[in-house]
Amino acid sequence: KPNYTFGIVARSDITEIVSETGKISASGITPILSPANGVVTNIYVENGNEVTVGDTLFTIRSTATEQEKSQAYAAYLAAKTSLDVAQSNALKLQATMFGQWKTFKDLAESDTYEEADGKPKDGMRGLAEFHISQKEWLAAEKDYQNQQTAISQAQAAVNSTYLLYQATQNATVKATAAGRISNLSVILDGTVTATATKPLALIVGNSKTE
């Protein structure tokens, strides 16, 4: 027979220890990137300084030539024009889509294709006239949907060319979050480049680590 252990039922604490490996990270870390290619002319903070949103961190003098500035601005204007054209075309395609839908709706609700009680005449709806009108509406709808993709692409081009244009201008870099300056990697008269992968400093928030 099995052996049993008997005891008195009582309330007590159960402690379970789980051992894991992981990484402690501080939430609320904001990277500070350079918006321009140039030379650092002023530095207003040091590691450990507390900053608030809008505080000036450093200034950058662009090293771009006038020709580079003009070319970057021209590219931005061209991208913006393409976006305007794409949005205008979308309005035209939307109007066409609504027109085709109205034509198809009126046809489908006519006495030829619909009973007096609103039920469809399935036999008549097999005619070519009905299918042609329906497909013209669906094709117009598809053209309008495709134009939304063209607008998204044009908007991305505007954003990209604007950042390239900004990279040719003098810049004042300001804090975009409140916290403590850390990993400051700029020096006076040092060169910086506009990149999304190499921050010039970090602003560490005052939230708890996790």
N, C-alpha and C positions, 0 to 999 in steps of 0.2 A: 504494500500500500504506500501511496505517496506520503511524505512527511509534511506536516503543516506547522507554520510558526504563528502563534497566537499573540495578540497584543491588544492593549486598550486604545480605542479610537480617540484621537486628540488633535487639535488644531496646531499646526507648526508651519514654519517657512521652508520652502523647497528652493534651493539654490542650484542653478545650472550655469556652469562657466563654459563659454564657447570661445575657442581660440581661432582667430582668422587673420589673414594678412590683407593689407589694403593700403590706401594712400590717403593721407590727411590733406584736404584742400580747403582753402578759404573761399567761401562764396562771395560774390560781389567784387571780383577782380576785374577792373576795367583797363584794357590796354590803350595807351596813347600812341597814335600813329602820326607820322609826318604827312601832311597834305601836300607838301611841295618838295621839289628837288632844289637844294641850295645849301647855304651856309648858316649855321646858328650864330645869331648876332647878340642875343641876350638870353640869359637863363635866370629865372626868378625863383626857383625852388631847389631844394636839396632833398636827398633821401631822408625820410622820416618826417618831413613837413606835412602838416595837415592842410588840406585844401577843400574848398567848396566848389560847387558847380559854377563855372564862369570865371574862376580865377585864372589869370594869365600864367602860363608855365614857361614858355620861351617863344622867341621870334625867329623867323627864318627869312633870309634874303635869297630870292630866286637867282639861280645861275643861268636861267634860260636866256637865249638870245632873242632879239626882237622878232626875228624870222620864225623862231620856234613858237613864240607866243602867238604870232599871227596865224600860223598854220594850225595850231591847236584850237584857236578860237574859230577859225573857218570850219574845221571839222565838226566842232560842236554845233555851229549854226546849220550846217548841212544835215546833221543828224536830227536836229529839231525840226527842220523843214520836212524831212521824211516822216517824222512822227505826225506832223500836222496833216500831211497828205493822207497818211494811213487812217487817221481819225475821220477825215472828211469822207474818204471812200467807204468807211464803215457806216456812216449815216446814209449814204446813197444805197448801199446794199441792204441796210435795214428797211428803208422805204420800199425797195423792190420786194423784199421778203414779205412785208405786210400787205403789199398790193397783190402778190401771188396768193397769199393766204386768203384774202378777201374774195378773190376770184374763185378759188377752190371751194371756199365755204358756201358762197352763193350757189355754185353749181351743185354741191352735195346736198343742199337743202331745197333744191328745186323739185317740182312735182315729178320730174323725170327720174330722180334718184332717191326720193324720200316719200314715204307714205304720209297721209294727212296727220296721223298720230305721232309722227316723228321717227318711225321705224325705217331703217334703210331698205331700199329695194336691192337686195343682194344680186339679183339677176342682172339688173340694169347697170350696176356698178362694175360689172366686168367689161363694159364698153371701153374702147380706146380713149374716147373723149374724157372720161372720168379719170383714167390712169394718167393721161398726159398732164391734165391740170394738177393732179396730186403730185406728180414727180417734178413739175416746174416749181411748185411751192417748196418741196423738200430740197431741191437743188439750190433755190434762192436762200433757204435757211442755212444750208451747208456753206455757201459762199460767205454769208455773214459770220458764221462761226469761225471759218478759216481766217477772216480778216481780223478777228480778235487776237489770233496768234501773231499776225503781222504787226499789230499794234504793240504787243508785248515785246517783240523783237526790236521794234523801233524805239520803244521806251528804254530798253536795255542799252541800245547804242547811244542814246542821249545821256544816260547816266555815266556810261564809260567815257565818252568824249568830254563830258563836263569835268570829271575827275582828272583827266589828262590835261585839260585846260587849267584847272586849279593848280596842278603841279608845276605850272610855269609862272605862278604868281607869288609875290611875297606873302608870308603867312604869319599869323599870330595864333599860336596853339594854346587853347584854353582847356581847363578841366571839364570833363563831361560827366563827372560823378564826384561825390564827396568821399573823402577818405584820406589815407596816408600814402605819400609818394614812396615808391619802391622801384628798385632796378633801373634807376635813372642812368641812361647810357649816352648822354650827349655832353659835348664839351664846347666851350666857347671857340668860335671860328672852325668848328668841326663840320664836316659835310654830312648831310642826311638825304635820304631818298624817299620818295612817296611809295610805300609798299604796304600791303595788307598782312604781311607775315612777320615783320620785324618791328615790334613796338619800341619806342624810344623811352618809355617809362610805364610803370603800372600804378594804378590807384587802387589800393587795397581798402575795401570797405571795413566798417567796424562790426560787421556781423560775425557770428560764431563760426568756427571751423566745423567741418563735417567729415 
